[in-house]
Amino acid sequence: MNSYSYTPLIPLLPFAGFVILGIFGRKYFNKTGGLIGTGLLLISAILSLYTAYQYFFVNGKVGDTYQTITAVKFTWLTFSQHVSIDMGIILDPISVMMLVVVTFVSLMVHIFSLGYMHGEERFATYYAFLGLFTFSMLGLVVSSNLFQIYMFWELVGVSSYLLIGYYFDRPSAVAASKKAFIVTRFADLGFLIGILVLAFYGESLDFATIIKNLSTAQSTQFVAITSASFLGISAITWGLTLVFMGGAGKSAMFPLHIWLPDAMEGPTPVSALIHAATMVVAGVYLVARLFPLFAINESALEIVRVVGVTSAVFAAIIACTQTDIKRVLAYSTMSQIGYMMFALGVSSTGGENGLGYTASMFHLFTHAFFKSLLFLGAGAVIHMVHSNDMKDMGGLRKHMPITHISFLVACLAIAGVPFFSGFFSKEEILLAAYHSSKTVYVLALLTSGLTAFYMFRLYFNIFWNKDTEVHGHHGEGTFAMKLPLILLAVLAFGAGYIPFGQFVSTDGKALESEFHFLFSVAPVALGFLGIAIAAWMYAKPNDKPQRVATAMGGLYKAAYSKFYIDEIYLFITKKIIFNLIGRPAAWIDRNIIDGMMNGIAAVTAKTAALIKGLQSGKVQNYALYFFGGIAALLIMFIYFWRP
């Protein structure tokens, strides 16, 4: 018997919660829906941890290499003898890691929401949507083929649309959910085309088969995809770039990032779920899943590298100017995902050459804990002051000691302060960048310093600075809100001590990465400099921020306005696409297409009016037509007949 035969329960339990609460929740389980959803996910998380233990410590390793295990596989649709769509669950180092991350962070969000969302009219519906999202994300990370991952990819998009637009009575939330859905669907069109290209030349939808066929230099499939080209670019470059386009849209990479800040309109726990460890890292996971193909195509890898480092720097600059605490965290997420992307972009395969790959997955792992902690901490603050804006906050460490300490731990981790989890994963990324590209390394170093600055700008504005009067003080929230903060704070500190390279590498073998003390001097010094500047400007009330903003002039204004990317998109869509394409298309549709149809209808009606007398229902008329026809036939016969 397959020792992993229970693994389908991991995604199916959250799905069961979605079905039960979605159908019966509001009528029968509106008050207990949270407990039902949380209980089912707790079982799923326990199973994920058990799976990780079995895989990493019992039977996942053969010799010195971690194997890819097909836990479940069955044929869903058969089109011909050689073409079918299979559904399956694969277990390898990154899929098992993602199972643990997704279920644990989702569980923390479920528990936190018990207090945060208590009293909501659609309480059970909220948990139903959480269950659907978790099911979709879990299905995505264990998918065994391109079609299956695309199916769950779209389900993630649908469920995130439902969660972002949960407050459907708010126009801003409705607009944000539509924006996220449309932007990611546009990116997913590229993903779908990329899937078709890779599947066509790879002669399969299965990941292992495609990677084997297209990465073996002697194979006919490799020769075919590298020799075929369009516009002077090889088919494999097109396929991988289009697949990455889908990943860039889901992970909010520049320039497809515009949906991410607006997605903050959803409930704050949703932001922790979508923007910490799950939806936004789907693009990173996708590139990692197909990394053996990216690694042999320098053009596609260069695109990953450039988009990643551009997104990291771009988002960090914008985050330094925002005043909505959730938007600061949103741009922080975009920047950190950029870190993961360019880490993949500077990587290769095999041993030390694959350090960027391992570092990217390591940062994905540590980031999940400290970023979800930051979002949940922000949720506790918003729950206290009933505002998202920094100007309404300050001095809250006195009222929220647990939130204060946990938020500080998360800030220290993301800033790369030594001994916290983010320090270890960031150091590996910077080391990989240093050995691959000095330009990327310098930009990554700059981003590291900016990260420390904007995170402690956020921290000092919330918990120090001026003293905020909290009216109707009700404490930090319920135990359900405090417990996730404490657990995540422990992991935000300690997750970096896991010997990650022992478990995740490009070739499944243990990767020993050395710690270089002197190499850490520059990033750590920049991090402390960023913290010091933030303390100087924001720890106490003063006019330094205004003076600095005035001195920066247009740069500050542009960054505060997010470099007008949204306005550029609106200009392109409304002024160019709508006017030059939409209006002419509407005129053609209204005047030519509709006119043609209306003309055909008018001719048909006129003809019918002219001939309707032939079917008047009067017998004498029919007799007249009958004898008239006989007479006509007789005349024709006499005229044409010759004896």
C-alpha positions as CSV (number, residue, x, y, z in Angstrom):
1,M,0.0,0.0,0.0
2,N,1.2,3.5,-0.9
3,S,2.4,5.1,2.4
4,Y,1.2,8.5,1.1
5,S,-2.3,7.4,0.1
6,Y,-3.8,9.8,2.7
7,T,-2.3,12.9,1.0
8,P,-5.5,13.7,-1.0
9,L,-7.1,14.6,2.3
10,I,-4.7,17.5,2.7
11,P,-6.4,19.6,0.0
12,L,-9.8,17.9,0.2
13,L,-10.5,18.8,3.9
14,P,-10.4,22.6,3.2
15,F,-12.6,21.9,0.1
16,A,-15.1,20.0,2.3
17,G,-15.2,23.1,4.6
18,F,-15.9,25.2,1.5
19,V,-18.8,23.0,0.4
20,I,-20.4,22.6,3.9
21,L,-20.1,26.3,4.8
22,G,-20.8,27.5,1.3
23,I,-24.1,25.6,1.1
24,F,-25.3,25.4,4.6
25,G,-23.2,27.9,6.5
26,R,-25.4,31.0,6.6
27,K,-28.4,29.0,7.6
28,Y,-27.1,26.5,10.0
29,F,-23.4,27.3,10.9
30,N,-23.1,31.0,10.8
31,K,-21.8,31.2,14.3
32,T,-19.8,27.9,14.3
33,G,-18.5,28.1,10.8
34,G,-15.2,29.5,11.9
35,L,-14.7,26.5,14.2
36,I,-15.6,24.0,11.5
37,G,-13.3,25.6,8.9
38,T,-10.4,25.9,11.4
39,G,-10.9,22.3,12.7
40,L,-10.7,20.9,9.2
41,L,-7.6,22.9,8.4
42,L,-6.0,21.9,11.6
43,I,-6.3,18.2,10.5
44,S,-4.9,19.2,7.1
45,A,-1.9,21.0,8.7
46,I,-1.1,18.0,10.9
47,L,-1.2,15.7,7.9
48,S,1.1,18.1,6.0
49,L,3.6,18.0,8.9
50,Y,3.4,14.2,9.0
51,T,4.0,14.1,5.3
52,A,7.1,16.4,5.7
53,Y,8.4,14.1,8.4
54,Q,7.9,11.0,6.4
55,Y,9.4,12.5,3.2
56,F,12.5,14.2,4.7
57,F,13.3,11.8,7.5
58,V,11.9,8.4,6.6
59,N,11.5,7.4,3.0
60,G,11.9,10.4,0.7
61,K,15.7,10.0,0.4
62,V,17.3,7.3,-1.7
63,G,21.1,7.3,-1.3
64,D,22.0,10.9,-1.0
65,T,19.2,12.3,-3.2
66,Y,15.6,13.2,-2.5
67,Q,13.3,11.5,-5.0
68,T,10.1,12.7,-6.6
69,I,7.3,10.5,-5.4
70,T,4.0,10.2,-7.1
71,A,1.6,9.7,-4.2
72,V,-1.6,9.6,-6.3
73,K,-2.2,9.4,-10.0
74,F,-5.2,8.7,-12.2
75,T,-6.3,9.4,-15.7
76,W,-9.1,12.0,-15.8
77,L,-9.7,12.5,-19.5
78,T,-8.5,10.4,-22.4
79,F,-8.5,12.0,-25.9
80,S,-6.5,9.4,-27.8
81,Q,-4.0,6.6,-27.2
82,H,-1.2,9.0,-26.6
83,V,-3.0,12.1,-25.3
84,S,-4.7,12.2,-21.9
85,I,-5.0,14.4,-18.9
86,D,-3.9,12.9,-15.6
87,M,-4.5,14.2,-12.1
88,G,-2.0,13.4,-9.4
89,I,-0.1,14.5,-6.3
90,I,3.7,14.7,-6.5
91,L,5.9,15.0,-3.5
92,D,9.4,16.5,-3.8
93,P,11.3,18.9,-1.6
94,I,9.6,22.1,-2.8
95,S,6.1,20.7,-2.9
96,V,6.4,19.2,0.6
97,M,7.8,22.5,1.9
98,M,4.9,24.4,0.3
99,L,2.4,22.0,1.8
100,V,3.7,22.9,5.3
101,V,3.9,26.6,4.6
102,V,0.4,26.9,3.1
103,T,-1.4,24.9,5.6
104,F,0.4,26.4,8.6
105,V,-0.1,30.1,7.5
106,S,-3.6,29.4,6.5
107,L,-4.3,27.8,9.9
108,M,-2.9,30.9,11.6
109,V,-5.2,33.1,9.5
110,H,-8.2,30.9,10.3
111,I,-7.5,31.1,14.1
112,F,-6.8,34.9,14.0
113,S,-10.0,35.4,12.0
114,L,-12.1,33.8,14.8
115,G,-11.5,37.0,16.8
116,Y,-11.0,39.5,14.0
117,M,-14.1,38.6,12.0
118,H,-16.3,37.8,15.0
119,G,-19.8,39.2,14.6
120,E,-19.6,39.5,10.7
121,E,-23.0,38.9,9.1
122,R,-21.4,36.6,6.5
123,F,-19.0,34.9,8.9
124,A,-19.5,31.4,7.6
125,T,-19.2,32.6,4.0
126,Y,-15.9,34.1,4.8
127,Y,-14.6,30.8,6.1
128,A,-16.0,29.1,3.0
129,F,-14.0,31.4,0.8
130,L,-10.9,30.7,2.9
131,G,-11.4,27.0,2.5
132,L,-11.7,27.3,-1.3
133,F,-8.6,29.4,-1.5
134,T,-6.5,27.0,0.7
135,F,-7.8,24.0,-1.4
136,S,-6.8,25.8,-4.6
137,M,-3.4,26.7,-3.4
138,L,-2.7,23.2,-2.0
139,G,-3.9,21.6,-5.3
140,L,-1.5,24.0,-7.2
141,V,1.6,23.0,-5.2
142,V,1.1,19.3,-5.5
143,S,0.1,19.3,-9.2
144,S,1.9,16.7,-11.3
145,N,1.3,18.3,-14.7
146,L,0.8,21.6,-16.5
147,F,-2.9,21.2,-17.1
148,Q,-3.6,20.4,-13.4
149,I,-1.5,23.3,-12.2
150,Y,-3.3,25.7,-14.6
151,M,-6.7,24.5,-13.4
152,F,-5.8,25.2,-9.8
153,W,-4.0,28.4,-10.8
154,E,-7.3,29.7,-12.1
155,L,-9.1,28.5,-9.0
156,V,-6.7,30.5,-6.9
157,G,-7.6,33.5,-9.0
158,V,-11.3,33.0,-8.5
159,S,-11.1,32.5,-4.7
160,S,-8.8,35.5,-4.3
161,Y,-11.4,37.5,-6.2
162,L,-14.0,36.4,-3.8
163,L,-11.9,37.2,-0.7
164,I,-10.7,40.6,-2.0
165,G,-14.3,41.6,-2.8
166,Y,-15.7,40.1,0.5
167,Y,-17.0,43.5,1.5
168,F,-19.1,43.7,-1.7
169,D,-21.1,46.7,-0.4
170,R,-17.9,48.8,-0.7
171,P,-17.3,50.1,-4.2
172,S,-13.6,50.2,-3.6
173,A,-13.5,46.5,-2.7
174,V,-15.5,45.6,-5.8
175,A,-13.2,47.6,-8.0
176,A,-10.1,46.1,-6.3
177,S,-11.4,42.5,-6.8
178,K,-12.2,43.2,-10.5
179,K,-8.8,44.8,-11.0
180,A,-7.0,41.8,-9.5
181,F,-9.1,39.4,-11.5
182,I,-8.6,41.2,-14.9
183,V,-4.9,41.8,-14.5
184,T,-4.1,38.2,-13.5
185,R,-6.3,36.9,-16.3
186,F,-4.4,38.9,-18.8
187,A,-1.2,37.4,-17.5
188,D,-2.7,34.0,-17.4
189,L,-3.4,34.2,-21.1
190,G,0.4,34.2,-21.6
191,F,0.7,31.3,-19.2
192,L,-1.8,29.3,-21.2
193,I,0.0,29.9,-24.5
194,G,3.3,29.0,-22.8
195,I,1.8,25.8,-21.6
196,L,0.6,24.9,-25.1
197,V,4.1,25.6,-26.6
198,L,5.9,23.5,-24.0
199,A,3.4,20.7,-24.1
200,F,3.4,20.6,-27.9
201,Y,7.2,20.3,-28.2
202,G,7.6,18.3,-25.1
203,E,4.9,15.9,-26.2
204,S,3.4,15.7,-22.8
205,L,1.7,17.6,-20.0
206,D,3.6,15.8,-17.2
207,F,6.3,17.9,-15.5
208,A,8.9,15.2,-15.3
209,T,8.4,14.1,-18.9
210,I,8.5,17.6,-20.3
211,I,11.6,18.5,-18.4
212,K,13.3,15.3,-19.5
213,N,12.4,15.7,-23.1
214,L,13.2,19.4,-23.4
215,S,16.4,19.5,-21.3
216,T,18.2,16.5,-22.9
217,A,20.3,17.9,-25.7
218,Q,20.2,14.7,-27.8
219,S,16.4,14.3,-27.7
220,T,14.3,15.1,-30.8
221,Q,12.0,17.3,-28.7
222,F,15.0,19.5,-27.6
223,V,16.2,19.8,-31.2
224,A,12.7,20.7,-32.4
225,I,12.0,23.4,-29.7
226,T,15.4,25.0,-30.0
227,S,15.4,25.1,-33.8
228,A,11.8,26.4,-34.2
229,S,11.6,30.1,-33.9
230,F,9.2,33.1,-34.2
231,L,10.5,36.7,-34.8
232,G,14.0,35.4,-34.4
233,I,13.3,34.0,-30.9
234,S,13.4,30.2,-30.2
235,A,10.2,28.4,-29.3
236,I,11.6,27.4,-25.9
237,T,12.4,31.0,-25.0
238,W,8.8,32.0,-26.0
239,G,7.3,29.1,-24.0
240,L,9.3,29.8,-20.9
241,T,8.8,33.6,-21.1
242,L,5.0,33.3,-21.5
243,V,4.9,30.8,-18.6
244,F,6.8,33.4,-16.6
245,M,4.3,36.0,-17.6
246,G,1.6,34.1,-15.8
247,G,3.9,33.8,-12.8
248,A,4.7,37.5,-12.8
249,G,1.0,38.4,-12.9
250,K,0.2,36.2,-9.9
251,S,3.3,37.3,-8.0
252,A,2.6,41.0,-8.7
253,M,5.9,41.6,-10.5
254,F,6.6,44.8,-12.4
255,P,4.7,45.9,-14.6
256,L,1.8,43.5,-13.7
257,H,1.8,44.6,-10.0
258,I,-0.9,47.2,-10.1
259,W,-3.6,44.9,-8.5
260,L,-1.6,44.2,-5.4
261,P,-2.0,47.5,-3.4
262,D,-5.7,47.7,-4.2
263,A,-6.1,44.1,-3.0
264,M,-5.7,45.5,0.5
265,E,-9.5,46.3,0.4
266,G,-10.1,42.7,1.6
267,P,-10.2,41.8,5.3
268,T,-6.7,42.1,6.8
269,P,-6.4,38.3,7.6
270,V,-7.0,37.8,3.9
271,S,-4.1,40.0,3.1
272,A,-1.9,37.8,5.3
273,L,-3.1,34.7,3.5
274,I,-2.8,36.0,-0.1
275,H,0.2,38.3,0.2
276,A,2.4,36.3,2.6
277,A,2.9,32.7,1.8
278,T,0.4,31.6,-0.7
279,M,-1.0,33.4,-3.8
280,V,1.9,35.8,-4.5
281,V,4.6,33.1,-4.2
282,A,2.8,31.0,-6.8
283,G,4.9,32.6,-9.5
284,V,8.1,31.9,-7.7
285,Y,7.0,28.3,-7.2
286,L,6.1,27.9,-10.9
287,V,9.6,29.1,-12.0
288,A,11.1,26.8,-9.4
289,R,9.0,23.8,-10.7
290,L,10.2,24.4,-14.2
291,F,13.7,25.5,-13.2
292,P,15.6,22.8,-15.1
293,L,14.2,24.3,-18.3
294,F,14.9,27.9,-17.3
295,A,18.4,27.0,-16.3
296,I,19.3,25.8,-19.8
297,N,17.8,28.9,-21.5
298,E,19.8,32.0,-20.6
299,S,17.4,34.4,-22.4
300,A,14.4,33.4,-20.2
301,L,16.5,33.3,-17.1
302,E,17.7,36.9,-17.9
303,I,14.1,38.0,-18.1
304,V,13.4,36.5,-14.6
305,R,16.5,38.2,-13.2
306,V,15.8,41.6,-14.6
307,V,12.1,41.6,-13.7
308,G,12.9,40.3,-10.2
309,V,15.5,42.9,-9.4
310,T,13.5,45.7,-11.0
311,S,10.4,44.8,-8.9
312,A,12.5,44.6,-5.7
313,V,14.0,48.1,-6.0
314,F,10.9,49.7,-7.5
315,A,8.6,48.5,-4.8
316,A,11.0,49.3,-2.0
317,I,11.2,52.9,-3.1
318,I,7.4,53.2,-3.2
319,A,7.1,51.6,0.2
320,C,9.2,54.4,1.7
321,T,6.5,56.9,1.0
322,Q,3.2,55.2,1.6
323,T,1.1,56.1,4.7
324,D,-1.5,53.2,4.6
325,I,0.1,50.5,6.7
326,K,-1.3,47.7,4.6
327,R,-0.1,49.3,1.4
328,V,3.4,49.5,2.9
329,L,3.3,45.8,3.6
330,A,1.9,45.2,0.1
331,Y,4.8,46.9,-1.6
332,S,7.1,45.2,0.8
333,T,5.7,41.8,-0.4
334,M,6.3,42.8,-4.0
335,S,9.9,43.7,-3.1
336,Q,10.6,40.5,-1.3
337,I,9.0,38.4,-4.1
338,G,11.3,40.3,-6.4
339,Y,14.2,39.1,-4.2
340,M,13.1,35.5,-4.6
341,M,12.7,35.9,-8.4
342,F,16.1,37.4,-9.1
343,A,17.6,34.7,-6.8
344,L,16.3,32.1,-9.3
345,G,17.5,34.3,-12.1
346,V,21.1,34.3,-10.9
347,S,21.1,30.5,-10.2
348,S,22.2,27.6,-12.2
349,T,22.0,23.9,-11.4
350,G,24.1,21.4,-9.4
351,G,26.0,22.0,-6.1
352,E,27.1,25.5,-5.3
353,N,25.9,26.7,-8.7
354,G,22.4,26.1,-7.4
355,L,22.7,28.4,-4.4
356,G,20.3,31.0,-5.8
357,Y,17.6,28.3,-6.2
358,T,18.0,27.1,-2.6
359,A,18.3,30.7,-1.3
360,S,15.1,31.6,-3.2
361,M,13.1,28.8,-1.7
362,F,14.7,29.5,1.8
363,H,13.6,33.1,1.6
364,L,10.1,32.0,0.5
365,F,10.0,29.8,3.6
366,T,11.2,32.4,6.1
367,H,9.2,35.3,4.4
368,A,6.0,33.3,4.9
369,F,6.3,33.5,8.6
370,F,7.4,37.1,9.2
371,K,5.2,38.6,6.5
372,S,2.1,36.9,7.7
373,L,3.0,38.0,11.2
374,L,3.3,41.6,9.9
375,F,-0.1,41.5,8.3
376,L,-1.8,39.9,11.3
377,G,-0.1,42.4,13.6
378,A,-1.3,45.2,11.3
379,G,-4.8,43.6,11.6
380,A,-4.6,43.8,15.4
381,V,-3.6,47.5,15.2
382,I,-6.4,48.3,12.7
383,H,-8.8,46.4,15.0
384,M,-7.6,48.7,17.8
385,V,-7.6,52.1,16.2
386,H,-10.1,51.5,13.4
387,S,-7.9,53.1,10.8
388,N,-5.2,52.1,8.2
389,D,-3.4,55.4,8.2
390,M,-0.2,56.0,10.2
391,K,-1.3,59.5,11.1
392,D,-3.9,57.9,13.4
393,M,-1.4,55.8,15.2
394,G,1.5,56.2,17.6
395,G,2.6,55.0,21.0
396,L,0.6,51.8,20.8
397,R,3.3,49.7,22.5
398,K,1.7,50.8,25.7
399,H,-1.7,49.4,24.8
400,M,-0.6,46.4,22.7
401,P,2.5,44.8,24.3
402,I,2.2,41.4,22.6
403,T,1.5,42.9,19.2
404,H,4.4,45.3,19.7
405,I,6.9,42.6,20.5
406,S,5.8,40.2,17.7
407,F,5.7,43.1,15.2
408,L,9.2,44.1,16.2
409,V,10.5,40.5,15.7
410,A,9.0,40.5,12.2
411,C,10.6,43.9,11.4
412,L,14.0,42.7,12.6
413,A,13.6,39.5,10.5
414,I,12.7,41.3,7.3
415,A,15.4,43.9,7.8
416,G,18.0,41.1,7.8
417,V,19.2,41.7,11.4
418,P,21.6,39.0,12.5
419,F,20.2,35.9,14.3
420,F,16.7,36.5,12.9
421,S,15.3,34.2,10.1
422,G,15.4,36.8,7.3
423,F,19.1,37.4,7.9
424,F,20.0,33.8,6.9
425,S,17.9,33.6,3.7
426,K,18.8,37.1,2.6
427,E,22.5,36.5,3.1
428,E,22.3,33.4,0.8
429,I,20.5,35.4,-1.9
430,L,23.1,38.2,-1.7
431,L,25.9,35.7,-1.9
432,A,24.4,34.0,-5.0
433,A,23.9,37.5,-6.6
434,Y,27.5,38.5,-5.8
435,H,28.9,35.4,-7.5
436,S,26.7,35.8,-10.6
437,S,26.2,39.6,-11.3
438,K,27.7,42.5,-9.5
439,T,25.0,44.8,-10.8
440,V,22.2,42.7,-9.3
441,Y,24.2,42.4,-6.1
442,V,24.5,46.2,-5.7
443,L,20.8,46.7,-6.4
444,A,19.9,43.9,-4.0
445,L,22.1,45.5,-1.4
446,L,20.4,48.9,-1.9
447,T,17.0,47.2,-1.6
448,S,18.1,45.6,1.7
449,G,18.9,49.0,3.2
450,L,15.6,50.4,1.9
451,T,13.7,47.5,3.4
452,A,15.1,48.1,6.9
453,F,14.3,51.8,6.6
454,Y,10.6,51.5,5.4
455,M,9.8,48.7,7.9
456,F,11.1,50.6,10.9
457,R,9.5,53.8,9.5
458,L,6.3,51.7,9.8
459,Y,7.2,50.3,13.2
460,F,8.1,53.7,14.8
461,N,5.0,55.4,13.4
462,I,2.7,52.7,14.9
463,F,4.3,52.0,18.2
464,W,6.4,55.1,19.1
465,N,6.2,58.6,17.7
466,K,3.2,60.5,19.2
467,D,0.9,59.0,21.8
468,T,-2.5,58.1,20.4
469,E,-5.6,58.2,22.5
470,V,-7.4,54.9,22.2
471,H,-11.1,55.5,22.8
472,G,-13.1,52.5,24.1
473,H,-9.9,50.5,24.7
474,H,-10.7,46.8,24.5
475,G,-7.2,45.3,24.7
476,E,-5.3,43.6,21.9
477,G,-8.1,41.3,21.0
478,T,-9.1,37.8,21.9
479,F,-6.8,34.9,22.7
480,A,-7.5,33.7,19.1
481,M,-5.9,36.8,17.8
482,K,-2.8,36.7,20.1
483,L,-1.9,33.0,19.7
484,P,-1.0,33.2,16.0
485,L,1.1,36.3,16.7
486,I,3.1,34.4,19.3
487,L,3.6,31.3,17.2
488,L,4.6,33.2,14.1
489,A,7.0,35.4,16.1
490,V,8.8,32.2,17.3
491,L,9.1,31.1,13.7
492,A,10.1,34.5,12.4
493,F,13.0,34.3,14.7
494,G,13.9,30.6,14.6
495,A,13.0,29.4,11.0
496,G,16.4,30.6,9.8
497,Y,18.2,28.0,11.9
498,I,16.8,25.1,9.8
499,P,19.6,23.7,7.6
500,F,17.5,24.4,4.5
501,G,20.2,23.4,2.0
502,Q,20.1,19.9,3.5
503,F,16.5,19.5,2.1
504,V,16.1,21.8,-0.9
505,S,18.5,22.0,-3.8
506,T,18.5,21.9,-7.6
507,D,19.6,18.2,-7.8
508,G,18.0,16.9,-4.6
509,K,21.4,16.5,-2.9
510,A,22.4,18.3,0.3
511,L,23.9,21.8,-0.4
512,E,26.4,23.1,2.1
513,S,26.6,26.9,1.9
514,E,29.4,28.5,4.0
515,F,28.8,31.6,6.2
516,H,31.2,34.4,5.4
517,F,31.4,36.9,8.3
518,L,33.1,39.6,6.2
519,F,30.5,39.3,3.4
520,S,27.8,40.0,5.9
521,V,29.3,43.3,7.0
522,A,27.9,45.4,4.2
523,P,24.3,44.2,4.2
524,V,24.1,44.3,8.0
525,A,25.6,47.7,8.2
526,L,23.2,49.0,5.6
527,G,20.3,47.4,7.5
528,F,21.3,49.1,10.8
529,L,21.8,52.4,8.9
530,G,18.3,52.2,7.6
531,I,16.9,51.4,11.1
532,A,18.9,54.4,12.5
533,I,17.6,56.8,9.9
534,A,14.0,55.6,10.5
535,A,14.5,56.1,14.3
536,W,16.0,59.6,13.7
537,M,13.0,60.6,11.6
538,Y,10.1,58.8,13.1
539,A,10.8,57.7,16.7
540,K,9.6,61.1,18.1
541,P,7.3,63.7,16.6
542,N,9.2,66.2,14.5
543,D,9.2,67.9,11.1
544,K,12.1,65.9,9.6
545,P,9.9,63.7,7.4
546,Q,8.3,66.8,5.9
547,R,11.7,68.5,5.3
548,V,13.1,65.4,3.7
549,A,10.0,65.1,1.4
550,T,10.3,68.7,0.4
551,A,14.0,68.4,-0.3
552,M,13.4,65.3,-2.5
553,G,10.8,67.3,-4.5
554,G,9.5,65.5,-7.6
555,L,11.1,62.2,-6.7
556,Y,9.1,61.9,-3.5
557,K,5.9,63.0,-5.2
558,A,6.4,60.4,-8.0
559,A,7.2,57.6,-5.5
560,Y,4.2,58.6,-3.4
561,S,2.0,58.5,-6.6
562,K,3.5,55.0,-7.3
563,F,5.4,56.5,-10.3
564,Y,2.0,57.0,-12.0
565,I,1.9,53.4,-13.3
566,D,-1.8,53.2,-12.6
567,E,-2.4,56.4,-14.5
568,I,-0.3,55.1,-17.4
569,Y,-2.5,52.0,-17.6
570,L,-5.7,54.1,-17.5
571,F,-4.3,56.3,-20.2
572,I,-3.5,53.3,-22.4
573,T,-6.8,51.6,-21.8
574,K,-9.2,54.6,-21.9
575,K,-7.5,56.9,-24.4
576,I,-5.8,54.5,-26.7
577,I,-7.4,51.1,-26.6
578,F,-11.0,52.3,-26.0
579,N,-10.8,55.2,-28.4
580,L,-8.7,53.7,-31.2
581,I,-9.9,50.2,-30.9
582,G,-13.1,50.1,-28.8
583,R,-14.9,53.0,-30.4
584,P,-14.3,51.9,-34.0
585,A,-15.2,48.3,-33.1
586,A,-18.4,49.5,-31.5
587,W,-19.2,51.6,-34.6
588,I,-18.6,48.7,-36.9
589,D,-20.7,46.4,-34.7
590,R,-23.5,48.9,-34.5
591,N,-23.6,50.1,-38.1
592,I,-22.2,47.4,-40.3
593,I,-22.8,44.1,-38.4
594,D,-26.1,45.2,-36.8
595,G,-27.0,47.1,-40.0
596,M,-26.4,44.0,-42.1
597,M,-28.5,41.8,-39.8
598,N,-31.2,44.5,-39.7
599,G,-31.1,44.7,-43.5
600,I,-31.5,41.0,-43.9
601,A,-34.4,41.0,-41.4
602,A,-36.1,43.9,-43.3
603,V,-35.7,42.1,-46.7
604,T,-37.1,38.9,-45.2
605,A,-40.1,40.8,-43.7
606,K,-40.7,42.6,-47.0
607,T,-40.6,39.4,-49.0
608,A,-42.9,37.7,-46.4
609,A,-45.4,40.6,-46.8
610,L,-45.4,40.2,-50.5
611,I,-45.9,36.5,-50.6
612,K,-48.1,36.0,-47.6
613,G,-51.2,36.1,-49.8
614,L,-50.2,32.8,-51.3
615,Q,-51.1,31.1,-48.0
616,S,-54.4,33.1,-47.3
617,G,-56.3,30.0,-46.2
618,K,-59.0,30.5,-48.9
619,V,-59.8,27.3,-50.8
620,Q,-61.0,29.1,-53.9
621,N,-57.6,30.9,-54.2
622,Y,-55.7,27.6,-53.8
623,A,-58.0,26.1,-56.6
624,L,-57.2,29.1,-58.8
625,Y,-53.4,28.6,-58.2
626,F,-53.8,24.9,-58.9
627,F,-55.6,25.3,-62.3
628,G,-53.3,28.3,-63.1
629,G,-50.3,26.0,-62.6
630,I,-51.8,23.3,-64.8
631,A,-52.5,25.9,-67.5
632,A,-48.9,27.1,-67.3
633,L,-47.5,23.6,-67.6
634,L,-49.8,22.9,-70.6
635,I,-48.6,26.0,-72.4
636,M,-45.0,25.1,-71.7
637,F,-45.6,21.6,-73.0
638,I,-47.3,22.8,-76.2
639,Y,-44.6,25.4,-76.8
640,F,-41.6,23.1,-76.3
641,W,-43.0,19.9,-77.7
642,R,-42.2,19.1,-81.3
643,P,-43.7,16.1,-83.1
